[in-house]
Amino acid sequence: MFDYIDEVKYLRSKVRQHELEHESLIKKINELEEENASLKTRLAEGETNEEVERLRKMVNELGRLNEDKDRKVDELTRQVIRFKRIQEIVLSAQSANSTSNLLSYNKNQKS
């Protein structure tokens, strides 16, 4: 009978030891899950920061391209204005030349 009591005490001790180990392991699992969640959050934020940086670079590049296009449009506008002035001068000269020719023709007709 004494052996049974000792064995029961021993088994209770082992059960208690396993319960403590179980609690310790559950605590460790919870800590690891929290750390995992934290790392996932940091990783997601890192990806978000990378995405923001990538988009920022794209916006800057588009802004630069837009400025280049604006400069080209301004240059083409100046060229069109210059062309119109030259066209007006040419038309004026042609008109003056035509008038001069017409006057010469009329003078020749009268003579």
SVG drawing of the C-alpha trace seen along z (x, -y; Angstrom):
<svg xmlns="http://www.w3.org/2000/svg" viewBox="-6 -108 18 110">
<polyline fill="none" stroke="black" stroke-width="0.4" points="0.0,0.0 2.8,-2.3 4.1,-1.8 0.8,-2.9 0.8,-6.1 4.3,-6.9 3.5,-6.1 0.4,-8.3 2.4,-11.2 5.1,-10.7 2.4,-10.7 0.7,-13.8 4.1,-15.4 4.7,-14.5 1.2,-15.7 1.9,-19.0 5.3,-19.3 3.6,-18.6 0.9,-21.2 3.6,-23.8 5.5,-22.9 2.2,-23.1 1.5,-26.5 5.0,-27.6 4.7,-26.4 1.3,-28.1 2.9,-31.3 5.8,-30.9 3.3,-30.2 1.4,-33.4 4.6,-35.4 5.7,-34.0 2.3,-34.7 2.5,-38.3 6.0,-38.6 4.8,-37.1 1.9,-39.6 4.3,-42.4 6.7,-41.3 3.9,-41.0 2.8,-44.5 6.3,-45.8 6.7,-44.0 3.4,-45.3 4.4,-48.8 7.7,-48.4 6.0,-47.3 3.7,-50.3 6.7,-52.6 8.3,-51.0 5.1,-51.4 4.8,-55.1 8.4,-55.7 7.9,-54.0 4.8,-56.1 6.6,-59.2 9.3,-58.5 6.7,-58.0 5.0,-61.3 8.3,-63.1 9.1,-61.5 5.7,-62.4 6.1,-66.0 9.5,-66.2 8.0,-64.8 5.1,-67.3 7.6,-70.2 9.4,-68.9 6.1,-68.8 5.3,-72.3 8.6,-73.6 8.1,-71.9 4.6,-73.4 6.0,-76.9 8.7,-76.5 6.1,-75.4 3.9,-78.3 6.8,-80.7 7.6,-79.1 3.9,-79.4 3.9,-83.0 7.1,-83.6 5.7,-81.7 2.6,-83.8 4.7,-87.0 6.8,-85.8 3.6,-84.8 2.1,-88.3 5.3,-89.9 5.3,-87.7 1.6,-88.4 2.2,-92.1 5.1,-92.0 3.0,-90.1 0.1,-92.4 2.4,-95.4 4.0,-93.8 0.6,-93.0 -0.5,-96.5 2.7,-97.8 2.2,-95.5 -1.4,-96.5 -0.4,-100.2 2.3,-99.5 -0.2,-97.6 -2.7,-100.5 0.0,-103.0 0.9,-100.9 -2.7,-100.6 -3.2,-104.4 -0.1,-105.1"/>
</svg>
